[in-house]
Amino acid sequence: MLWKRMQGYKVLWVPGSDHAGIATQAVVERKIWKERGVLRKELKREEFLQEVWKWKEEKGNEIFQQLKVMGASLDWDRVCFTMDSGFSQAVTEAFVRLHEQGLVYRERRLVNWSCALRSAISDIEVENRQLKGRTELSLPGLQGKVPFGVLVTFAYKVEGEDGKELPVATTRPETMLGDVAVAVHPDDPRYRHLHGKRLCHPFTGRLLPVLTDPFVEQEMGTGAVKVTPAHSHADYELARRHNLPFISVIAEDGTMTAECGDWLQGLHRFLAREKVLAALKERGLHRGAKEHPMVLPLCSRSGDVIETLLKNQWFVRCEEMARGALEAVESGFLKLTPKFHEKNWRTWLLNTSDWCISRQLWWGHQIPAYRVTVPGSPDVAEQEESDGLWVVGRTEAEAREKAAGMLGKPEEDLELVRDADVLDTWFSSGLFPFAALGWPHKTENLQQFYPNSLLETGSDLLFFWVARMVMLGKQLTGELPFSQVSLHSMVRDAHGRKMSKSLGNVINPLDVVYGAPLQVLQEKLQNSNLDPREVAIAMEGQQRDFPRGIPECGTDALRFALCSYSAQGDGINLDVAAVESASRFCNKVWNALKFTLGALGDGFTPVLPEKVFPSSPMERWILSRLYHTAEDCGRRFEGYELHSVASSVHLFWLHDFCDNYLESVKPILRSGDPSRLLSTRRTLHSCVDVALRLLSPFMPFLTEELWQRLPKTDSQSPPSICVARYPSTEQLAHWCHPDEEANFLLVQEVIRAVRALRATYQLTKARPTVYLVCPEAVSRGIYETYREPLQTLSLAGSLRLLSGIEGAELPASCVAAKGHEQTVIYVDLQGLVDPQKELLKFASRQKKLQRQLADLTVRVQGARYQEQVSPKAKLDHQQKISLLRSELVQIEQARSTLQNMPVRQGLAPEPLE
């Protein structure tokens, strides 16, 4: 947003939020129960909705507040909520139009059902948990734990043939009450003699045909599949192919239905499971049980096990719309970033099924459909038993008129009852790109800003939201809702776990910005609607992750830290330590500006950066580095590689500008030379002006504050950095000096070598004499050109450039390091260190490192090391071993040098042990 605006584009970001039907209703239900001890069903619908709107007014704007504090550049005059009257009108219009186009229909089909919520739920609310074997879980509404991951085998007796049976295996034995057949593969030799036979159901007396179907997997379980079409998607399709009946044995509340008989009716399904197993054993039909890996679908909102139930619901036909969405990407009209998401996009859209959009909730958009009856007519009883006649209308009057036309009856003779269900939240959210701009009306906003250009969202929403926006947008407006989609990974905690309130690892951005003591974090948990057991676990997690609370880091640091992660990988593991590091970077930028402003002085009059021409080698180098930084940022921004842009800007500020250029110009600023001072000041001003604009999209608050303090070139300067021109390489092309950058790389090798020697011998304040021995004329010429910054940055007392022949006359008190190719760097330690004391220090350090190396070597050579240690830990250990060995070599070289060095005059040598 900020980057595009700084490029001169007209930018609009509409702030919006959806009503989060299931999540919001669940939160408010828990709140009412906690405060008043009242269940939702004990309230009238209108009363409950008043409670929801009240909660929304109190809590619903929290995300907007977070966005404002985070500096998000939204147009706050256009705030949109999916339950606003205008948006609700768009939702009704969309439903009616899709119904009229034959894309919305009502049918009895299988849906994901949450018994705890008493509602159908979307795939995104289903959390598929991988079980490796037997696993016991606590479930809502049940005492104790329920075992899962167990494969039970039992037998069906063959009709009329004593002693013959057909064993089947299942992880859901309670559903056997709804079995209507058993299927085997037609080529399975084990069961060829049973083709066309019937099996006796031990509890219902039902006779189950033995069917053959090529989709049966012979290797799975016993190779014989019990067919329960009312509770399994695979069985549902098989039953449709073979024209089998559908018998529902689990009710909406998760209890067993009347189809199961009096002994099970009304019993919780998982209690019924134990009763069924006991009855099978009693009848001698139980054939064993074993652990079995499986995927268990759980309701992410309630933690209950999802049931597959047969329900009359509203669906959207997706096949044709999905084909259009697929073609949009394949033709290039819609671009997905990163590109690898295109494969998932294709796979999902080629296999998408019709979309269930009914939800048995009170909070949401009530479906604009009406069930029609004719009171007093002979078929009233039949109408009431079946799903009946349904009509769809924008209003009840419109629906009544449609019904009268369909039945040929006067409108006043008809009775219409509106569907109590609401629409899936994703249905209304899928309309956002155009509904937020006034659709279905042809508003000025819609004409000016639709289609949108870019959608940025989490990769986990690629299908549930992005695909549906594309499908609905194309179907209802005739145009794609946007041309580009940038998908980032899910933000997780520092340990890679998904953020969850029950784990206590959710990080509120405001707590990072302003800081939060541990006590405050834990009080928030205690005041939440979490179960007391979850609160205890969450508080323990907070105590472990934030023992001293969360430090105050500021908005800019949080923004920069988030953007510094590669958003196109598997996940973003947000560590508050990374935000603290970004906060220190903010301080570095602040101090760099403070230094620059002091160097510019009060009377400095700047010129535009494009009119600044560098004169010295260091000026050419720093401006060339800035040119290439701007070039890299522009290219990376185009590909939405925010982490690469952040890395490039960070590198320039810290390494190029602060560590090298600012340090190198200090002698010039003290020199008093008017010509050099003016050129240096112009370079300094150009650097901070351009570098602040490069940094602005990440740190809008800090850069605004500092940019306002800079001297401006003229009265036409932009009023704010957020509308200042983003640096363009075309205007700065005269700064490009790649040869100068290559030359300074040689100089930096020397500087790093000298600093490493200074660190080894702890020369914190001393300014030693440095000798550069370089027989190669070209490199020696480069060192000569950069003599002044080289001496300044290496903290050398004096710097001598020598050829190879002169190098033979160096003092014996010099220590050496290898530089580029034939270059050798010598630092004279004479009079700066006491060899005997340093030898003692090195001996102590050497022993410590040798112990560490020995311990680590023993560990990696252990008998069970390869099996027990993770690949990452093994790599860390090998790197540690390599570093220890390298440091020991350096210490040995230093000791050898010190042992041959003359003793400092005036100090008696100390004996070595």
LOMITI-721614 format. One record per residue (C-alpha): x, y negated, z; residue in three letters. Coordinates in steps of 0.05 Angstrom, whole numbers, plus 5000, padded with zeros to 4 digits. Layout:
// LOMITI-721614
XYZALA...
This chain:
// LOMITI-721614
500050005000MET505149485023LEU509949704969TRP504749624914LYS502448954941ARG509648704942MET510048904869GLN504348434853GLY498648934847TYR491648784872LYS490849284928VAL484749544966LEU484750045022TRP477750155049VAL477550365123PRO472650925132GLY470851495179SER466252085174ASP461352295227HIS464752975239ALA458153335249GLY460253965286ILE466153665325ALA462253055348THR456053445368GLN460353935407ALA463853375444VAL457353025462VAL454053665484GLU459853805532ARG459553085556LYS452153125571ILE452953785607TRP458753525648LYS455252885668GLU447953105673ARG447853855673GLY443153835613VAL443454265550LEU442053975481ARG435954415471LYS432954105534GLU432853415500LEU428753165442LYS432653075378ARG431752315381GLU434352305453GLU440552705435PHE442052265374LEU441751645419GLN447051975463GLU451352105401VAL450851395376TRP452651145445LYS458851595446TRP460551365376LYS460350635397GLU464850785456GLU469851265423LYS468651235349GLY473050635335ASN479150935369GLU482151145303ILE481050455274PHE484550155334GLN490450625324GLN490850435250LEU490849695268LYS496349775319VAL500250195268MET499949615219GLY495649965167ALA494049465112SER486449585106LEU480949105088ASP477349105154TRP471348715126ASP469549345087ARG469349855144VAL465050445123CYS461951005164PHE458651605132THR452351515175MET451450775156ASP444850635121SER448050485054GLY452351105055PHE446451525078SER442551285017GLN448351514973ALA448252205006VAL440752284994THR441552054922GLU447252544910ALA443353134938PHE437152964897VAL441052874832ARG444953514841LEU438453884855HIS435253594793GLU441353814753GLN440454524779GLY446854504819LEU443654494888VAL439255094905TYR436355474965ARG437656214973GLU438356765025ARG445856925026ARG451557085073LEU454656505111VAL459956395164ASN455856345228TRP458056095296SER453656405349CYS456255915401ALA454255315358LEU448155665328ARG450055395260SER453255585194ALA460155285189ILE464955135133SER471355515118ASP475554955148ILE472255075216GLU474255805213VAL480955965245GLU483556635220ASN487756945275ARG492657495256GLN492458075305LEU498258575303LYS494359085343GLY489859145404ARG488758455432THR484158245488GLU480757565483LEU476357135527SER470056905490LEU464756395508PRO458756675545GLY462157325567LEU465357545632GLN472057885624GLY475758005559LYS473758355494VAL478758815458PRO479958715383PHE484859025335GLY482259735346VAL480160185289LEU474660665310VAL473061295271THR466361645277PHE462562155234ALA455962155197TYR452862855191LYS450963075120VAL443463185111GLU441463915111GLY448464195115GLU450564415184ASP457764305202GLY459063815145LYS460463085161GLU463562465131LEU468162055176PRO468461295170VAL472860785204ALA471160085228THR473559525274THR466259325284ARG462559945309PRO456559535333GLU454859375260THR453660115244MET446459995264LEU445859605199GLY449160125155ASP445160295092VAL450160745055ALA457261015054VAL461560904993ALA467561304968VAL472061234907HIS469561654849PRO476461974839ASP477762144912ASP478162904913PRO476662944988ARG469462724978TYR467662954909ARG463163504938HIS459062964974LEU457262544913HIS449762424913GLY448762714983LYS445462355041ARG447862235112LEU443762215176CYS444261585218HIS444561835290PRO440661255321PHE435760985269THR434061635233GLY435661265168ARG438461695110LEU444661375080LEU446461545008PRO453761714992VAL455561244935LEU461561224889THR464760554874ASP471560414842PRO472759824889PHE473460284949VAL480760334972GLU482461064982GLN488360925028GLU484460475075MET482060825138GLY478761475121THR477561275049GLY470061255062ALA466960575073VAL460760445115LYS456359945078VAL453359395121THR451158875069PRO447958385118ALA454558295156HIS460258355106SER461857975042HIS464958585009ALA459059025029ASP454258485005TYR457158504935GLU457259274936LEU449959284958ALA447958824902ARG451359274851ARG447659884878HIS441059554895ASN441459704970LEU437159395025PRO439858865073PHE438758995147ILE440758455197SER442658735265VAL445858115296ILE441657505312ALA443456765309GLU445256765384ASP449957365376GLY445257875407THR442758505374MET436158475336THR429858915340ALA432559325281GLU437359645332CYS431859925376GLY429859775447ASP436260045477TRP440359495444LEU435558935428GLN437458275461GLY444258545484LEU450558125469HIS453858435407ARG460458585442PHE456958915501LEU452959305450ALA459559535419ARG461359905483GLU454460205488LYS454760445415VAL461560765427LEU459061115489ALA452961375451ALA457361635394LEU461662005443LYS455562295478GLU453062565411ARG459862845393GLY460862385334LEU466661975360HIS473062185323ARG478261735356GLY480961015359ALA487760705344LYS490960025343GLU489959675277HIS492659005251PRO486958545228MET484957835215VAL479757585266LEU475656965244PRO474556485302LEU470455855307CYS475555295315SER470454875353ARG468055395404SER473055965403GLY467556465389ASP468257025337VAL465056845271ILE459457285248GLU457457385175THR449957305174LEU444657315120LEU440956645122LYS436556205078ASN441055605064GLN442455055013TRP448155174966PHE451954794912VAL453755154848ARG461255024839CYS463555434780GLU462554904726GLU464854324769MET470954724791ALA472754844718ARG472554094706GLY477053964766ALA481954484742LEU482154184672GLU483453494701ALA490053734732VAL492054174673GLU490953594624SER495053114667GLY489352634680PHE489852814754LEU496852874783LYS498253254848LEU504553084887THR508453514905PRO507353884839LYS507654574871PHE500554464897HIS498054554826GLU498755304832LYS494355324895ASN489454854861TRP488755324802ARG488255954845THR482755654890TRP478655344834LEU478755974792LEU476156374852ASN471555874885THR464656104906SER458355704915ASP458655214973TRP453855285033CYS452054575053ILE446754715107SER448554605180ARG443854765238GLN445654125275LEU442153495297TRP447853005283TRP448752875209GLY444852725146HIS438153095150GLN437053475085ILE431953105040PRO428153745026ALA421053925048TYR417454585057ARG410654545026VAL404354915049THR397054855031VAL392954905096PRO386955365091GLY389055705027SER389056475025PRO396656515017ASP398256105079VAL400256715119ALA404756955062GLU407856255057GLN409556255130GLU412756945128GLU417156795067SER421856215057ASP416155875020GLY416155304969LEU421254754977TRP421454074942VAL426853544944VAL425752794944GLY428952134962ARG422852015006THR417152435032GLU412552064984ALA416852264924GLU417152984949ALA409653004959ARG408452754888GLU413153294861LYS409653844901ALA402753624877ALA405053664805GLY408154354816MET401954654851LEU396554264813GLY393654044880LYS391853344906PRO397453034947GLU392952955008GLU391653715010ASP398953875020LEU402853935084GLU410253765081LEU415353925136VAL422353655127ARG428154125135ASP431054035205ALA438054225181ASP443453715164VAL448653705109LEU455753945116ASP460153345134THR464653505075TRP458753375028PHE458152645050SER465752575056SER466452824985GLY462552214961LEU467051714997PHE471151444937PRO464851154905PHE459651134960ALA464050675001ALA463950184942LEU456350154938GLY454350744893TRP449050904869PRO448150154858HIS452549834805LYS456049364853THR461748904836GLU466249304882ASN464549944845LEU465949634777GLN472449324800GLN475549874843PHE472750534817TYR475950984797PRO481050914853ASN488351014835SER491351404894LEU488951874948LEU493952045003GLU491852585051THR494153225086GLY495553835044SER490954245088ASP485053855058LEU486754004986LEU480654444976PHE475754245030PHE476053505014TRP480353334953VAL477353864906ALA470353684928ARG471552944917MET474053094847VAL468153554832MET462753094860LEU465952464832GLY466352744762LYS459353034765GLN455752424794LEU459651844763THR462552164700GLY469651964721GLU475152254764LEU475151894832PRO482651774829PHE488551934783SER493852124834GLN493752534898VAL499652514946SER499453074997LEU503353075061HIS504453655109SER501053745175MET504153365233VAL505853855289ARG509253785356ASP516753835366ALA516254595372HIS512554675306GLY505854815340ARG499354535313LYS497153965358MET491454175403SER488353845464LYS488054525499SER495654575492LEU496653865517GLY501253725458ASN496953205422VAL500952565415ILE496651935414ASN500451425371PRO498550865420LEU502151235476ASP508451245434VAL507750515414VAL506450255484TYR509350825525GLY505551255576ALA507851535643PRO506552275655LEU501252105707GLN497251725655VAL497852285604LEU495252785655GLN489552335678GLU487052315606LYS486753075605LEU483153105672GLN477952615647ASN476852995582SER471453505565ASN476354085564LEU475054715603ASP478554695671PRO482955285650ARG485054925587GLU486554295627VAL491254685672ALA494954975612ILE495254305577ALA497953945639MET503354465645GLU505154355572GLY505553595582GLN509953695644GLN514654115602ARG514853665540ASP514452985572PHE517253045644PRO518452295647ARG512552105603GLY513151795534ILE517751185529PRO515550545496GLU518050575424CYS513950055386GLY509950095322THR515650015272ASP519650575303ALA513751055301LEU512250875228ARG519450955208PHE520351615245ALA514051905212LEU516351685143CYS523351965155SER520752675156TYR520153045090SER512553015083ALA512653515026GLN515154125064GLY511854645108ASP510454165166GLY512653545203ILE515153725272ASN514553045307LEU519452965364ASP518952335407VAL526552345409ALA526452195335ALA521951585348VAL526851355402GLU532451405351SER528350985303ALA527350475359SER534850415367ARG535350305292PHE530349725301CYS535049425353ASN540849505305LYS537149125250VAL535148585301TRP542448495323ASN544848475251ALA540047905237LEU542147555300LYS549447595277PHE547647365207THR543646765231LEU549446565275GLY554246635216ALA549746215170LEU549245635219GLY544145075220ASP546144715156GLY546245305109PHE542045235045THR541045905011PRO540146054937VAL535946594906LEU539347284910PRO539147344834GLU543446714830LYS548746984878VAL555047224843PHE560147594887PRO567347374885SER571347824933SER572048584928PRO567948694993MET562348244967GLU562148624901ARG562049274940TRP556449094989ILE551948774935LEU553149374890SER551149834947ARG544849414957LEU543249434883TYR543650194881HIS539650244946THR534149824914ALA534450264852GLU533950904893ASP528150634935CYS524250434873GLY525251114840ARG523551504904ARG517351084918PHE514751264849GLU515151994868GLY512151864937TYR518652114970GLU517951665030LEU523152045070HIS528351925016SER526651185013VAL527151135089ALA533851505088SER536651055034SER534650415071VAL537150695137HIS543950865106LEU544850175077PHE543149805141TRP547250235189LEU553050475148HIS554149975092ASP551949325122PHE552949385198CYS558749865204ASP562749615145ASN560848935116TYR559148565180LEU565448805213GLU569748635153SER567447905149VAL568947715221LYS576047475204PRO573247055147ILE568046725192LEU573746545240ARG578346305184SER575145625171GLY576345695096ASP570445305065PRO570545674998SER570646375028ARG565646175082LEU560445935031LEU561146554989SER560747015050THR554646655077ARG550946705011ARG552547445008THR550247545080LEU543647185066HIS542447575002SER543748225037CYS538948115095VAL533647805050ASP533548375001VAL534648925054ALA528948655097LEU524248695037ARG526449405024LEU525049575097LEU518449195101SER513749755079PRO516350175137PHE517249635190MET512249075175PRO512448755244PHE519948725254LEU521448515183THR516147975185GLU519047685249GLU526147685223LEU524447455152TRP520846845179GLN527246645216ARG531446655153LEU532845995117PRO528345965055LYS530845794986THR525345294970ASP518245074988SER515445594939GLN517746174981SER512246674997PRO508746545064PRO509847265087SER514547835072ILE508648295057CYS507147884995VAL514447734978ALA516948074915ARG519648774925TYR526948784902PRO527548914828SER533949194799THR532848814734GLU533848154771GLN539948424808LEU543448774751ALA549548314757HIS550848624826TRP552049314797CYS559449494805HIS560050254808PRO567550214800ASP568049784863GLU563850294901GLU568450854879ALA574550444900ASN571750314969PHE570451054979LEU578151144977LEU578750595029VAL573450915073GLN577351565073GLU583251195103VAL578850835153ILE575651485176ARG582451825183ALA585251255225VAL578951235269ARG579351995279ALA586651925303LEU584751355348ARG579251785379ALA583852385387THR588951965425TYR583751535460GLN586250875432LEU580050485452THR582949785453LYS589949865425ALA591649605356ARG596950085328PRO601249985267THR598550385208VAL602750635150TYR599750855084LEU604451285043VAL601751324972CYS606351474913PRO600451414864GLU600450694836ALA592950634821VAL590750844891SER596050414922ARG593449824882GLY586349954909ILE588949964980TYR592549304967GLU586248994939THR582449195002TYR588249075050ARG584548565094GLU578048965105PRO582049615110LEU586249325167GLN580149015200THR575649635197LEU581150115219SER582849655278LEU590149665258ALA595049175289GLY598749155223SER598249535158LEU604149735114ARG603450045045LEU609250495027LEU611350914968SER613451644979GLY620851464984ILE619850935037GLU615551425077GLY621851795099ALA623751215144GLU617551245189LEU618351235265PRO618451905300ALA612651675344SER607751705287CYS601952185281VAL599452365211ALA592952515175ALA591552695102LYS587852205059GLY585652214986HIS589952664942GLU597252454955GLN595651925008THR598252055078VAL596151615137ILE600851505196TYR599051165262VAL604750955307ASP603351135379LEU609850855408GLN608350465471GLY600850615466LEU600451305500VAL604251675554ASP606052345520PRO606552735585GLN599652505610LYS596552635542GLU599653325539LEU596453495606LEU589653255581LYS590353655517PHE592454285555ALA586254235599SER581754115539ARG585054685501GLN583655185558LYS576454965562LYS575355055487LEU578855725487GLN574155975542ARG568055735503GLN570656065439LEU572056715475ALA565156735508ASP561656585442LEU565757095404THR564057635455VAL556757465449ARG556357505373VAL560158165374GLN555258465423GLY551759125407ALA544658845400ARG546358145376TYR544258275303GLN537358545323GLU535658055380GLN538057375355VAL534356965303SER537756765236PRO537556035257LYS541056175323ALA546256605287LYS547756025240LEU548355545299ASP553256025333HIS557556085271GLN557755325263GLN559655255336LYS565255765328ILE567855395267SER567854725304LEU571455015364LEU576855315321ARG577654665282SER578354255346GLU583454755374LEU587654675311VAL587353915319GLN589453965392ILE595254415375GLU597653925322GLN596953345371ALA600853715425ARG606453865375SER606853125357THR606852895430LEU612253395450GLN616953095398ASN615252375417MET620051945458PRO617851805530VAL615151105542ARG620750675571GLN619850545646GLY615951175659LEU618951815687ALA616752455652PRO611952895689GLU613253645690PRO608854105650LEU606054735681GLU
